Amino acid sequence: MSQYPSLPLFTDAYIADTAHLTNEEHGAYLRLLMFAWRSPDCGLPDDDMKLSRMLGVTPKKWASLKAAVMAFWRLENGRWFQSRLSRERQFVEEKVEKRRNAGKQGGRPKSLKNQEPEKANGSQEKSKPKAPTPTPILPTEERGRVPANMQARMLAELPPGVDWPIRISMKLQPIFECLEAGADFEKHVLPVIHEEAKNAHAAGRKLFSWENVVPQIMAAVERDRKPAQPKQDNVFTDEVWSRAIEGYKRTRHWSYGKWSMPPDDPACSIPTHILAAHGYGRAAA
């Protein structure tokens, strides 16, 4: 059994960093993370034959996967290391060492809560229980409707040659939420990113987060959900306009602003013969 059998995996960061990988590349990358975690130095050998055997693939297949998978690793003194994985290993080792030292001193040290005198119930000074720290776990299921090469395709919509902060910090959670809410990646997400990035670039702004485009994406979704409006040709007959004008005379309220200005407005578009019949327009004069 490995000295450190539990591998911390922060799913949001993993999904954001690896959204461009194929399923096969995902599998190879995760297996190599596990093999590195089990090794004493949290690293992998710089030996393609050994790496292909670890993954259970042929050297030819590993050669086709290597460029994408090992882009996350750095080569140092003949060993491959993944920076985030090395930091997590150091954190776990320090935690284990503290527990080991505590055991040498006669057991687990008492918490500060147990060392302090008990406060009376209702006292404002009584310590509040701390919320438990969530333990990172491996994902048990894939998010639905996540397109292949999602990250790369989104970045391709940004203006070329511009060092956007979003290229550095890829947090895809807002886009995942849009997809789960019914957005279509091809129909809603990509066109909105393209348009918003173009407008931001023209105005000298930058998209610091995908959250900037969420309202526009969801607005596009809502527009598609609304049923098509029927054509309004020939809806307003002479009789309809006549009733509307008579109502305007009584109440001075005009509710047809989308179709015409009020009868006494120079920009009114009601047919002149109807206006004249009710005492409006040049024909009436």
C-alpha angles and dihedrals in degrees: 000000000000119000088235106033096171117075115200111223121180101209099199092052092044094051092046094050098043105035090114095058124101119237089258092052090047091055093049093047094049093047091051090049088055094047091049091048090055094050120092094242095035090242143111131233120257090236119114093198092056093044092051090051091050089055095041094236135119120265088248092055091046089052089058092049101040101082094055097038100044093047085089093056136071125217115230127167093340095311133099117230132185109213099215092045091051091052091051091049091051090050092050093046092052090049092050091047092053091052091048092052091047089053091052089055093058107283140315113337116248117255120251088249091062093045094055122080113261113264122221117261110268094025114142088220094059109119117250117229113256119241113250117256110246114241115229111238137185115266112262096199139015121251112255125249096016107153122224115264088008097160095047093048092050092049090050088065092062119093110273122247095026122119097223116186087227089069088064101042110042106185106166098177094105091053092047089053091052091051091049089050091057105273117147113226096217098036103038114011103047097042092048093048090049094050097042093046091049092050093045092050092049090052094048093251132126133217103240094180139011085242086079091071100039095094091051092047093051091045088056089050092052092049090056092047093057114091116249112269114243117245113269096212112139092357093125107062124181089264093053092049091047092054091047092051093048089051090051091053091054101042106017085226118129116194098172097078092128091061104031144352117253117289093254093051117100090226093057112135099196111125110274095233090059092047090049092051089058097042100262133117135025093296090062091053 
